[in-house]
Amino acid sequence: MQKNNLKNTKKIIAFITAIAVICGMFTMYVSVSSQKEVMAVGETVIELQIDNAEITVNGVSTAIDENETVPVIMDGKTLVPVRAVIEAVGGSVEWNSETRETTLHYNGDVIRLTVDSTTAYLNDSEETLDTAPTIIGGRTMLPIRFIAEGFGFNVDWNSENKIITISVDEAEETTDTETETQADAAVTSAAGGTMTTDESAPVVYFTSDISSEGLMAVYNQLGFEPEGNVAIKLSTGEPPASNYLDPNLIKDLVQFVDGTIVECNTAYGGSRSETAMHKQVAEDHGFTAIADVDIMDEEGSMEILIEGGDSISIDYVGTHLANYDSMITLSHFKGHTMGGFGGAIKNMSIGVASREGKMWIHTAGNSRTSWVGGEQNNFLESMAEATKGVVDYFDGKIVYVSVMNNLSIDCDCNGNPAEPDMHDVGILASADPVALDQACVDIVYNTNIDESGTLIERIESRNGLHTLEQAEKIGLGSRTYNLVSID
């Protein structure tokens, strides 16, 4: 089990690293001169062996992938699962399941190949392959020599040991124009998010270290200086067995900013629908041991305005919100029975809303006494709009941190959630709630479907991505972002 978890963690880090390399964000891989000339550092030597599930990069061996895929020889031609090779040298691989087309990017060149077709494209030039790409065991296998030579790699074949050696020499200098083109690089995910190097895009920081030290490290990247009374918005979790954040994980951060944990009562009944019971749950779950806990609607609701909303123009929040000068939104990212997923936006909208405010959001402004009967898309839009009301209320004195662990399809408001199918990922932080939620969703969509399929189905069955669409539309934040790993 520990071995599988390690492989899964490495896979997520590899995905984030690949995205960052595509977007040019890891400066450790390049050196930049005062004339803005960019040059790759060193040489990469890669070895693959027929029927061997490992790839060796500069003497370090790792699994080609989690499925133990191996290179093969078909009709005298060597076919390999090429993603590991391309990502090892800082390139990227895209797969279109509808057209069954693979697109490879490296150093400004592009190769496109299609399963069962001998027609390939090197940039805009049509080429004919000796052997067509094929799918074996669910993995797309591509002709390695054509790809390597197309990108200018050196390829050697040891027939005795059946070893392919690929040498990638130091890349040539690029011009200022080419550098500008690289700076504009962007990758759009299946979930609609775009990772880019545009300096105007918000940054989302990532660490795979799910610990108090990792949480502090990723928070410190934000450079946030909270003012006055600091509210820590989180979910205290529904008994008996919800996946709320471990108080030991968040304790250092909460106490570092001298924060007060804030919540509002629930609208659906349960153990947190009344203040006294809610405070008892917070104590039982260990939150009162690390900080003061404030149920913000203990004394009722107050109205805050929402600008630019399509479904609601006011939000009802707990009156105690007025006692705080800044906020840290500390979310557990997971699925949600009604919203599809729960992250920063859900935590800020439903979570900050008073009991009647929750009903108001669920019904898109039609009721403050019942949470049932609203239209799904209007509810999703209302969540985005209620969040904007809270963000505007704090006038920029707010940041967002999300922990991607215990990734069940069910929310922390479910006392008996489904078991997680997807492995733990890490902690992300941003000053933009939309960028943060989008980055979390993109990671889910880029995880092996065997793990992420149930969570993706939950998101899509509730049209959950519409919340992000509406959030960007009304100016809450951006679905385009820079993803930066601090590992």
MARSELUM-411696 format. One line per 2 residues: number of its first residue (from 0); their letters; for each residue y, x, z of C-alpha. Coordinates in nm, 4 decimals. Layout:
NUM = a = Y:X:Z; ...
***
This chain:
0 = mq = 0.0000:0.0000:0.0000; 0.2444:0.2802:0.0888
2 = kn = 0.1634:0.4535:-0.2376; 0.2400:0.1367:-0.4366
4 = nl = 0.5663:0.0853:-0.2499; 0.6668:0.4434:-0.3273
6 = kn = 0.5911:0.3929:-0.6961; 0.7923:0.0710:-0.6981
8 = tk = 1.0894:0.2375:-0.5316; 1.0775:0.5231:-0.7810
10 = ki = 1.0699:0.2707:-1.0629; 1.3860:0.0964:-0.9435
12 = ia = 1.5653:0.4279:-0.8966; 1.4552:0.5308:-1.2460
14 = fi = 1.5969:0.2070:-1.3876; 1.9311:0.2524:-1.2125
16 = ta = 1.9431:0.6183:-1.3118; 1.8692:0.5311:-1.6734
18 = ia = 2.1444:0.2694:-1.6786; 2.3896:0.5113:-1.5212
20 = vi = 2.3021:0.7839:-1.7703; 2.3491:0.5403:-2.0577
22 = cg = 2.6927:0.4543:-1.9211; 2.7807:0.8217:-1.8620
24 = mf = 2.8328:0.7786:-1.4893; 2.6274:1.0634:-1.3457
26 = tm = 2.8495:1.3651:-1.3990; 2.5760:1.5914:-1.2610
28 = yv = 2.4082:1.5790:-1.6026; 2.7063:1.7036:-1.8003
30 = sv = 2.9839:1.9599:-1.7686; 3.3313:1.8688:-1.8863
32 = ss = 3.5811:2.1339:-1.9963; 3.9591:2.1050:-1.9804
34 = qk = 3.9530:2.0251:-2.3546; 3.7326:1.7180:-2.2843
36 = ev = 3.4343:1.8794:-2.4562; 3.0981:1.7612:-2.3237
38 = ma = 2.7824:1.9722:-2.3234; 2.4362:1.8971:-2.1821
40 = vg = 2.3062:2.1421:-1.9283; 1.9859:2.3454:-1.9803
42 = et = 1.6625:2.2715:-2.1626; 1.4010:2.0075:-2.0884
44 = vi = 1.0321:2.0739:-2.1558; 0.7986:1.7735:-2.1538
46 = el = 0.4197:1.7794:-2.1734; 0.1829:1.4897:-2.2444
48 = qi = -0.1925:1.4991:-2.2846; -0.4173:1.2582:-2.4689
50 = dn = -0.5935:1.0209:-2.2257; -0.3920:1.1604:-1.9315
52 = ae = -0.1723:0.9145:-1.7393; 0.0755:1.1824:-1.6253
54 = it = 0.3900:1.3262:-1.7829; 0.5144:1.6730:-1.6877
56 = vn = 0.8899:1.7362:-1.7030; 1.0010:2.0962:-1.6396
58 = gv = 0.6811:2.1593:-1.4449; 0.6934:1.8452:-1.2311
60 = st = 0.4185:1.5895:-1.2952; 0.4548:1.2151:-1.2367
62 = ai = 0.2839:0.8996:-1.3602; 0.3924:0.7871:-1.7070
64 = de = 0.4242:0.4354:-1.5692; 0.2805:0.2117:-1.3001
66 = ne = 0.0056:0.0840:-1.5332; -0.1480:0.4304:-1.5813
68 = tv = -0.0837:0.4160:-1.9577; -0.2087:0.7185:-2.1528
70 = pv = -0.1224:0.8726:-2.4931; -0.3809:0.8008:-2.7638
72 = im = -0.4739:0.9141:-3.1128; -0.5036:0.6421:-3.3785
74 = dg = -0.5780:0.7156:-3.7422; -0.5071:1.0791:-3.6740
76 = kt = -0.1585:1.0109:-3.5340; -0.0463:1.0477:-3.1727
78 = lv = 0.1000:0.7378:-3.0091; 0.2620:0.7425:-2.6650
80 = pv = 0.4453:0.5048:-2.4294; 0.7737:0.6714:-2.5188
82 = ra = 1.0049:0.5303:-2.2493; 0.9152:0.8066:-2.0021
84 = vi = 0.9982:1.0737:-2.2600; 1.3327:0.9298:-2.3658
86 = ea = 1.4517:0.8555:-2.0130; 1.3489:1.2061:-1.9018
88 = vg = 1.6163:1.3505:-2.1320; 1.8837:1.0950:-2.0447
90 = gs = 1.8234:0.8535:-2.3320; 1.7560:0.4828:-2.3134
92 = ve = 1.5025:0.2329:-2.4427; 1.5554:-0.1347:-2.5248
94 = wn = 1.2787:-0.3870:-2.5989; 1.3284:-0.7194:-2.7791
96 = se = 1.0281:-0.9383:-2.7039; 1.1192:-1.1942:-2.9713
98 = tr = 1.1418:-0.9494:-3.2632; 0.8986:-0.7002:-3.1005
100 = et = 1.1512:-0.4279:-3.1820; 1.2082:-0.1124:-2.9766
102 = tl = 1.5483:0.0588:-2.9932; 1.5823:0.4169:-2.8713
104 = hy = 1.9156:0.5862:-2.7974; 1.9715:0.9585:-2.7507
106 = ng = 2.2829:1.1755:-2.7877; 2.4547:0.9283:-3.0206
108 = dv = 2.1499:0.8704:-3.2452; 1.9562:0.5448:-3.2663
110 = ir = 1.5951:0.4829:-3.3753; 1.4584:0.1317:-3.4298
112 = lt = 1.0875:0.0551:-3.4693; 0.8939:-0.2706:-3.4876
114 = vd = 0.5381:-0.3350:-3.3705; 0.2861:-0.3438:-3.6604
116 = st = 0.5518:-0.2342:-3.9119; 0.5674:0.1043:-4.0840
118 = ta = 0.9385:0.0571:-4.1572; 1.1671:0.2321:-3.9098
120 = yl = 1.5377:0.3132:-3.8985; 1.7004:0.6395:-3.7960
122 = nd = 2.0613:0.5377:-3.7471; 2.1259:0.3500:-4.0746
124 = se = 1.8602:0.5284:-4.2789; 1.5354:0.3441:-4.3560
126 = et = 1.2232:0.5536:-4.2987; 0.8511:0.4951:-4.3613
128 = ld = 0.6045:0.5738:-4.0843; 0.2532:0.7056:-4.1335
130 = ta = 0.1380:0.4857:-3.8450; 0.2877:0.1606:-3.7230
132 = pt = 0.3760:0.1091:-3.3554; 0.1214:-0.1003:-3.1718
134 = ii = 0.0667:-0.2673:-2.8347; -0.2189:-0.1446:-2.6159
136 = gg = -0.2801:-0.2899:-2.2718; 0.0570:-0.4604:-2.2711
138 = rt = 0.2455:-0.1372:-2.3487; 0.4193:-0.0574:-2.6771
140 = ml = 0.2851:0.2676:-2.8207; 0.5076:0.4605:-3.0620
142 = pi = 0.4552:0.7606:-3.2961; 0.5906:1.0474:-3.0902
144 = rf = 0.6400:1.3038:-3.3678; 0.8648:1.0780:-3.5769
146 = ia = 1.0764:0.9957:-3.2723; 1.0972:1.3507:-3.1423
148 = eg = 1.1874:1.4999:-3.4784; 1.4322:1.2171:-3.5486
150 = fg = 1.6234:1.3086:-3.2327; 1.6014:1.6802:-3.3084
152 = fn = 1.3430:1.7693:-3.0449; 1.0905:2.0492:-3.0985
154 = vd = 0.7273:1.9302:-3.0983; 0.4145:2.1442:-3.0563
156 = wn = 0.0501:2.0292:-3.0592; -0.2340:2.2093:-2.8836
158 = se = -0.5439:2.0728:-3.0564; -0.7842:2.2406:-2.8141
160 = nk = -0.6408:2.0795:-2.5001; -0.4844:1.7835:-2.6820
162 = ii = -0.1433:1.8544:-2.5280; 0.1895:1.7554:-2.6837
164 = ti = 0.4828:1.9765:-2.5809; 0.8338:1.8499:-2.6483
166 = sv = 1.1279:2.0862:-2.6027; 1.4801:1.9487:-2.5905
168 = de = 1.7380:2.2212:-2.6363; 2.0901:2.2239:-2.5007
170 = ae = 2.2876:1.9677:-2.6996; 2.5786:2.0709:-2.9179
172 = et = 2.9355:2.0096:-2.8157; 3.0796:1.6730:-2.8999
174 = td = 3.4276:1.6092:-3.0303; 3.7022:1.4246:-2.8466
176 = te = 3.6348:1.1208:-3.0658; 3.2658:1.1239:-2.9789
178 = te = 3.3502:1.1601:-2.6106; 3.5745:0.8548:-2.6300
180 = tq = 3.2902:0.6609:-2.7928; 3.0555:0.7636:-2.5110
182 = ad = 3.3130:0.6493:-2.2580; 3.3012:0.3032:-2.4117
184 = aa = 2.9206:0.2813:-2.3826; 2.7898:-0.0436:-2.2388
186 = vt = 2.4515:-0.2048:-2.1845; 2.4082:-0.5829:-2.1555
188 = sa = 2.1155:-0.7149:-1.9546; 1.8916:-1.0151:-2.0139
190 = ag = 2.0772:-1.1834:-1.7252; 2.4158:-1.1474:-1.8941
192 = gt = 2.5519:-0.8556:-1.6951; 2.7122:-0.5573:-1.8672
194 = mt = 2.6991:-0.2027:-1.7304; 2.9835:0.0064:-1.8646
196 = td = 3.1999:0.3148:-1.8167; 3.5240:0.1235:-1.8635
198 = es = 3.7461:0.2507:-1.5826; 3.8928:-0.0950:-1.5325
200 = ap = 3.5490:-0.2387:-1.4464; 3.4530:-0.2718:-1.0778
202 = vv = 3.2093:-0.0238:-0.9259; 2.8841:-0.1291:-0.7604
204 = yf = 2.7338:0.1413:-0.5383; 2.3580:0.1639:-0.4793
206 = ts = 2.1220:0.3371:-0.2390; 1.7455:0.2960:-0.2121
208 = di = 1.7686:0.3900:0.1570; 1.7258:0.0615:0.3450
210 = ss = 1.8246:0.1932:0.6860; 2.1297:0.1892:0.9098
212 = eg = 2.2209:0.5305:0.7678; 2.1864:0.4043:0.4107
214 = lm = 2.3935:0.0981:0.4910; 2.6727:0.3088:0.6381
216 = av = 2.6613:0.5498:0.3448; 2.6975:0.2822:0.0783
218 = yn = 2.9674:0.0996:0.2782; 3.1696:0.4195:0.3179
220 = ql = 3.1771:0.4593:-0.0607; 3.4048:0.1564:-0.0747
222 = gf = 3.6846:0.3303:0.1140; 3.7613:0.0004:0.2861
224 = ep = 3.9879:-0.0006:0.5908; 3.9541:-0.3386:0.7632
226 = eg = 4.2582:-0.4736:0.9421; 4.2908:-0.6586:1.2713
228 = nv = 4.0040:-0.8841:1.3743; 3.7075:-0.8196:1.1454
230 = ai = 3.4636:-1.0986:1.0569; 3.1095:-0.9994:0.9581
232 = kl = 2.9732:-1.2907:0.7550; 2.5944:-1.3070:0.7506
234 = st = 2.3127:-1.5559:0.7960; 2.1602:-1.5752:1.1421
236 = ge = 1.8402:-1.7127:0.9837; 1.6496:-2.0373:1.0315
238 = pp = 1.3553:-2.0284:1.2773; 1.0699:-1.9713:1.2978
240 = as = 1.0132:-1.7073:1.0287; 1.3029:-1.6666:0.7847
242 = ny = 1.3927:-1.3322:0.6268; 1.7322:-1.2755:0.7919
244 = ld = 1.8745:-0.9223:0.8117; 1.7373:-0.7097:1.0946
246 = pn = 2.0073:-0.6615:1.3624; 1.8905:-0.3005:1.4028
248 = li = 1.9684:-0.2409:1.0343; 2.3265:-0.3680:1.0568
250 = kd = 2.4153:-0.2704:1.4135; 2.5882:0.0604:1.3314
252 = lv = 2.8102:-0.0944:1.0653; 2.9025:-0.3985:1.2747
254 = qf = 2.9958:-0.1833:1.5723; 3.1693:0.0799:1.3576
256 = vd = 3.4275:-0.1782:1.2463; 3.4241:-0.3583:1.5838
258 = gt = 3.3280:-0.6735:1.3981; 3.2439:-1.0251:1.5093
260 = iv = 2.9451:-1.1921:1.3459; 3.0580:-1.5271:1.2041
262 = ec = 2.8635:-1.8314:1.0878; 2.9081:-2.2060:1.0407
264 = nt = 2.6688:-2.4876:1.1224; 2.4232:-2.6150:0.8628
266 = ay = 2.4398:-2.9479:0.6809; 2.0660:-3.0083:0.6419
268 = gg = 1.9616:-3.0372:1.0068; 1.7286:-2.7784:1.1513
270 = sr = 1.7925:-2.5457:1.4436; 2.1458:-2.4461:1.3425
272 = se = 2.3124:-2.7802:1.2720; 2.4829:-2.7934:1.6142
274 = ta = 2.6821:-2.5141:1.7767; 2.4802:-2.4801:2.0978
276 = mh = 2.1497:-2.4563:1.9116; 2.3020:-2.2230:1.6533
278 = kq = 2.4206:-1.9843:1.9237; 2.0732:-1.9897:2.0752
280 = va = 1.9192:-1.8957:1.7399; 2.1675:-1.6091:1.7058
282 = ed = 2.0608:-1.4859:2.0479; 1.6900:-1.5330:1.9796
284 = hg = 1.7216:-1.3365:1.6541; 1.8962:-1.0470:1.8262
286 = ft = 2.2499:-1.0805:1.6896; 2.4276:-1.1406:2.0204
288 = ai = 2.2822:-0.8111:2.1448; 2.4827:-0.6129:1.8890
290 = ad = 2.8122:-0.8073:1.8674; 2.9976:-1.1234:1.9577
292 = vd = 2.8876:-1.4245:1.7510; 3.1364:-1.6951:1.6510
294 = im = 3.0271:-2.0313:1.5078; 3.3511:-2.0871:1.3189
296 = de = 3.3336:-2.4672:1.2888; 3.2631:-2.5194:1.6598
298 = eg = 3.6048:-2.6881:1.6769; 3.5974:-2.8481:1.3337
300 = sm = 3.7309:-2.7734:0.9871; 4.0481:-2.6625:0.8185
302 = ei = 4.1448:-2.6803:0.4519; 4.2109:-2.3813:0.2274
304 = li = 4.3340:-2.4102:-0.1295; 4.1398:-2.3138:-0.4421
306 = eg = 4.3290:-2.2147:-0.7554; 4.1770:-2.2683:-1.0984
308 = gd = 3.8708:-2.4669:-0.9927; 3.7095:-2.7187:-1.2267
310 = si = 3.5088:-2.9075:-0.9614; 3.6999:-2.8647:-0.6342
312 = si = 4.0588:-2.7678:-0.5498; 4.0208:-2.7388:-0.1715
314 = dy = 3.7558:-2.5938:0.0566; 3.6681:-2.6970:0.4111
316 = vg = 3.5979:-2.3977:0.6343; 3.5586:-2.3487:1.0082
318 = th = 3.8909:-2.3489:1.1954; 3.8066:-2.0149:1.3560
320 = la = 3.8432:-1.8451:1.0165; 4.2140:-1.8336:1.1007
322 = ny = 4.1326:-1.5873:1.3825; 4.0291:-1.3105:1.1413
324 = ds = 4.2367:-1.0676:0.9369; 3.9648:-0.9124:0.7197
326 = mi = 3.5994:-0.9676:0.6379; 3.2819:-0.7851:0.5425
328 = tl = 3.0346:-1.0102:0.3629; 2.6915:-0.8803:0.4590
330 = sh = 2.4308:-1.0624:0.2528; 2.0552:-1.0648:0.2171
332 = fk = 1.9902:-1.1046:-0.1562; 1.6965:-1.3390:-0.2299
334 = gh = 1.6078:-1.6633:-0.4057; 1.7513:-2.0021:-0.3118
336 = tm = 1.5988:-2.3474:-0.3388; 1.9111:-2.5054:-0.4875
338 = gg = 2.1273:-2.2201:-0.6155; 1.8491:-2.0151:-0.7739
340 = fg = 1.9556:-1.7045:-0.5857; 2.1574:-1.6258:-0.2771
342 = ga = 2.3897:-1.3282:-0.2536; 2.7559:-1.2626:-0.1845
344 = ik = 2.8845:-1.5776:-0.3560; 2.6456:-1.8090:-0.1756
346 = nm = 2.7195:-1.6342:0.1552; 3.0945:-1.6764:0.1037
348 = si = 3.0867:-2.0364:-0.0154; 2.8144:-2.2300:0.1665
350 = gv = 2.8134:-1.9765:0.4505; 3.1866:-1.9868:0.5332
352 = as = 3.2149:-2.3612:0.4727; 3.2049:-2.5854:0.7785
354 = re = 2.9306:-2.8449:0.8071; 3.1404:-3.0981:0.6173
356 = gk = 3.2494:-2.8253:0.3762; 2.8888:-2.7563:0.2860
358 = mw = 2.8463:-3.1225:0.1935; 3.1717:-3.1074:-0.0039
360 = ih = 3.0459:-2.8112:-0.2082; 2.6998:-2.9566:-0.2665
362 = ta = 2.8501:-3.2798:-0.4029; 3.1316:-3.1032:-0.5925
364 = gn = 3.3999:-3.2797:-0.3912; 3.2447:-3.6253:-0.3750
366 = sr = 3.1344:-3.6404:-0.0107; 3.1921:-3.4786:0.3280
368 = ts = 2.9169:-3.6771:0.5004; 2.6146:-3.6161:0.2757
370 = wv = 2.4949:-3.3098:0.0849; 2.2707:-3.4984:-0.1612
372 = gg = 2.3483:-3.6629:-0.4926; 2.5585:-3.4017:-0.6699
374 = eq = 2.5067:-3.2706:-1.0235; 2.3435:-2.9269:-1.0326
376 = nn = 2.5963:-2.7465:-1.2543; 2.8883:-2.8960:-1.0632
378 = fl = 2.7327:-2.7694:-0.7397; 2.6953:-2.4202:-0.8868
380 = es = 3.0545:-2.4255:-1.0051; 3.1730:-2.5450:-0.6647
382 = ma = 3.0039:-2.2480:-0.4973; 3.1955:-2.0062:-0.7196
384 = ea = 3.5194:-2.1956:-0.6602; 3.4764:-2.2165:-0.2820
386 = tk = 3.4174:-1.8412:-0.2754; 3.7417:-1.7853:-0.4651
388 = gv = 3.9215:-1.9915:-0.2013; 3.7908:-1.7648:0.0761
390 = vd = 3.8643:-1.4449:-0.1186; 4.2203:-1.5567:-0.1918
392 = yf = 4.2626:-1.6523:0.1729; 4.1944:-1.2921:0.2781
394 = dg = 4.4213:-1.1567:0.0031; 4.1986:-0.8621:-0.0861
396 = ki = 4.1045:-0.7619:0.2690; 3.7351:-0.8241:0.2066
398 = vy = 3.4343:-0.6287:0.0735; 3.0721:-0.7154:0.0001
400 = vs = 2.7402:-0.5516:0.0874; 2.3991:-0.6898:-0.0155
402 = vm = 2.0545:-0.5809:0.1017; 1.7716:-0.6295:-0.1488
404 = nn = 1.4617:-0.6516:0.0709; 1.2088:-0.9242:0.1555
406 = ls = 1.2798:-1.0709:-0.1876; 1.1292:-1.4150:-0.1475
408 = id = 1.2150:-1.7044:-0.3763; 1.3404:-1.8834:-0.0639
410 = cd = 1.6655:-1.8461:0.1276; 1.7139:-1.7404:0.4897
412 = cn = 1.7923:-2.1079:0.5562; 1.4191:-2.1727:0.5050
414 = gn = 1.2279:-2.1204:0.8283; 0.8974:-2.0848:0.6420
416 = pa = 0.9785:-1.8993:0.3189; 0.7336:-1.8002:0.0484
418 = ep = 0.6012:-1.4469:0.0776; 0.7943:-1.1923:-0.1327
420 = dm = 0.6349:-1.1016:-0.4650; 0.8882:-0.8301:-0.5465
422 = hd = 0.9085:-0.4995:-0.3609; 1.2106:-0.3897:-0.1577
424 = vg = 1.4858:-0.2297:-0.3672; 1.7853:-0.0979:-0.1727
426 = il = 2.1416:-0.1723:-0.0635; 2.4373:-0.2389:-0.2949
428 = as = 2.8097:-0.2634:-0.2175; 3.1250:-0.3516:-0.4093
430 = ad = 3.4783:-0.4797:-0.3760; 3.3881:-0.7420:-0.6404
432 = pv = 3.1464:-1.0209:-0.5342; 3.0635:-1.1215:-0.8920
434 = al = 2.9818:-0.7649:-0.9974; 2.7662:-0.7235:-0.6868
436 = dq = 2.5663:-1.0425:-0.7411; 2.5304:-0.9645:-1.1130
438 = ac = 2.4000:-0.6133:-1.0399; 2.1403:-0.7545:-0.7992
440 = vd = 2.0302:-1.0141:-1.0544; 2.0135:-0.7487:-1.3282
442 = iv = 1.7836:-0.5353:-1.1134; 1.5530:-0.8347:-1.0650
444 = yn = 1.5460:-0.9005:-1.4395; 1.4672:-0.5343:-1.5097
446 = tn = 1.1758:-0.5191:-1.2666; 0.8165:-0.5597:-1.3849
448 = id = 0.7634:-0.9276:-1.4615; 0.4438:-0.9276:-1.2553
450 = es = 0.6628:-0.8807:-0.9474; 0.9904:-1.0427:-1.0450
452 = gt = 0.8552:-1.3398:-1.2425; 0.8616:-1.5904:-0.9566
454 = li = 1.2176:-1.4969:-0.8601; 1.3381:-1.5077:-1.2205
456 = er = 1.1730:-1.8486:-1.2621; 1.3499:-1.9714:-0.9482
458 = ie = 1.6871:-1.8493:-1.0806; 1.6409:-1.9978:-1.4262
460 = sr = 1.4913:-2.3274:-1.3080; 1.8124:-2.3869:-1.1098
462 = ng = 2.0389:-2.2497:-1.3862; 2.1535:-2.0005:-1.1258
464 = lh = 2.3297:-1.7712:-1.3723; 2.5845:-2.0479:-1.4261
466 = tl = 2.7368:-1.9599:-1.0883; 2.8182:-1.6139:-1.2235
468 = eq = 2.9523:-1.7611:-1.5467; 3.1866:-1.9910:-1.3571
470 = ae = 3.2877:-1.7180:-1.1123; 3.3989:-1.4921:-1.3951
472 = ki = 3.5697:-1.7806:-1.5756; 3.7939:-1.8658:-1.2784
474 = gl = 3.8837:-1.5024:-1.2096; 3.6736:-1.4429:-0.9000
476 = gs = 3.5340:-1.1198:-1.0441; 3.3615:-0.9505:-1.3346
478 = rt = 3.0076:-0.9542:-1.4713; 3.0867:-0.6159:-1.6267
480 = yn = 3.0567:-0.3274:-1.3829; 2.9813:0.0400:-1.3225
482 = lv = 2.6548:0.0981:-1.1364; 2.6632:0.4187:-0.9296
484 = si = 2.3682:0.5507:-0.7301; 2.4598:0.7589:-0.4246
486 = d = 2.1010:0.8795:-0.3684
***
